């Protein structure tokens, strides 16, 4: 009965009021739908899973109480609702969904064989980005090394949105240095979307944060590249000069002879 009622609602064969009066006899109840979804999962009822997810979405019933069953479902391979579940977990942002979303990136599902855009993997990656926990960030770093270009680029985009420096950005800086990319194209490609139209002060703060992060990681090459960006676009402030002054005194920085130098940090620090 529940499945048929949900289908009729989706087809507009009954009104929402008619659906509620029959389906929710004691009023709209999130826990009741959760119970039905659990039941569908246990008996591997593909249609019931699909329609209970629809009802929960239609009436905005998803809560963190759904996390366990949603994680179990997204890891399962017998149904066809993985993308809907990934989208829901992305909205709920439960910390304990990280492993399930990560596993689902690598799903090889027959019903999705046609999808060369890897929509499920992309939704899972964005879900990891939305959760934004130390664990999810580590998963994104792992995915950013994927041989699958779609998975790799989306993972990098999420890392960049959370203020982390990526291999993609490093390559863009080197291309800028070699005059293989225009200033305008660099800005469009280098900065997260929310900074594309921002003023130079906000972009300066963004690059400064990246430099601090790479300083803490002791990544001399990344620091050199980021200082080049700050100089090229005139983003230098006293804070940058302070970092440069401290950096040239660091023993670990001096030992990294393999670093490709794009800027003279000694000269920059002397201007403090």
Secondary structure, DSSP 4 states (H G I P E B T S, - for coil): -HHHHHHHHHTTSS-HHHHHHHH-TTS--HHHHHHHHHHHHHTT-HHHHHHHHHHHHHTT---GGGHHHHHHHHH-SSSS-HHHHHHHHHHH--GGGHHHHHHHHT---GGGTT-TT-HHHHHHHHHHHHH--HHHHHHHHHHTT-SSHHHHHHHHHHHHHTT---HHHHHHHHHHHTT-S-HHHHHHHHS-HHHHT--HHHHHHHHHHHHHHHHHHT-HHHHHHHHHHHHHTT---HHHHHHHHHHTT-HHHHH-TT----S-HHHHHHT-
